[in-house]
Amino acid sequence: MAGNAIPDIPLNDGNTIPQLGFGVYQVEPKDTVAAVRRALEVGYRHIDTAQMYGNEAEVGEAVRTSGLDRSEVFITSKLNNGFHRPEDARRAFESTLSALRSDYVDLFLIHWPLPTRYDGDFVATWRALEGFQRDGRARSVGVSNFQVAHLERLAAEAETVPAVNQIEVHPYFGNEEVRAYGHKHGIQTEAWSPIAQGRVLGDPTIVDIAEQSGRTQAQVVLRWHIQRGDIVFPKSNTPERIEENFRIFDFELDDTAMERITSLDQGDAGRQGPNPDTFDYLPD
Ligand code: NAD
């Protein structure tokens, strides 16, 4: 699309990922085919799902019936928290492929490190994911919600450096320490809840910058992420917003606007989601 080309970000394993995608957390299975289809029509070529979201099959269906070739769409999924034991991870990974009705996934992540579960052994889980990449069924593998200490442990004990770390990042929670570790070690940051599920919209600084740039607040915040080099996949069920969130490559924020948004960081108090050091949720 003229003026709105989505950059491909190189990963440390030689693959690339579109910097903008479409997230489907909290998209009901019954709404998922329509939402993903709309996103693909608008031009998104990267979908972020997870076993936990319960809509992998619908994501697969939307891609399969889109008229696009499977190879044109980058699909990420994530291992659910109940399946960290390697044999469970292998079974769960196969269930992802069969739900998607694809013989591979572009990116597969450990959804949460769960350091207080499974004797804190996310390294064994990570080794299972390394196997999926070796046998070609996961083109890339990575982690999500890993803190610096968790990444350091993988660096010390595992063969492969994760291609990405998908973490909470938005103007109220910059998550700078984890981002900086990734930057230094070739781990690409994916910013989840990039607009803090809507909470940063209405902030006077964001309102002001949106007015100055003639863009919507959501576009301004998403553009801030893009200029920081992170990968984003905003979620919306609304066709107009799906399109609005896509139109972020035909304008630029100047340094002052970037700094003003960055300075909204509230540290840990700004978190929208749980702290990965203590999060221990296991599905029923
Ligand atoms: P988000 O920051 O993308 O916000 C989504 C919400 O913001 C929508 O439900 C809607 O209410 C609102 N919204 C979206 N576009 C808007 C617009 N243009 N104008 C006004 N309001 C708008 O939040 P999210 O869905 O939590 O995060 C995005 C994706 O990140 C998820 O869908 C999922 O793929 C991923 N994610 C991953 C994790 C993880 O643990 N790895 C956790 C949360 C989310």
Boltz pocket constraint, residues with backbone or C-beta under 6 A from the ligand:
constraints:
  - pocket:
      binder: B
      contacts: [[A, 22], [A, 23], [A, 24], [A, 25], [A, 26], [A, 48], [A, 49], [A, 111], [A, 144], [A, 145], [A, 166], [A, 167], [A, 191], [A, 192], [A, 193], [A, 194], [A, 195], [A, 196], [A, 197], [A, 198], [A, 201], [A, 218], [A, 219], [A, 233], [A, 234], [A, 235], [A, 236], [A, 237], [A, 241], [A, 244], [A, 245], [A, 273]]
      max_distance: 6.0
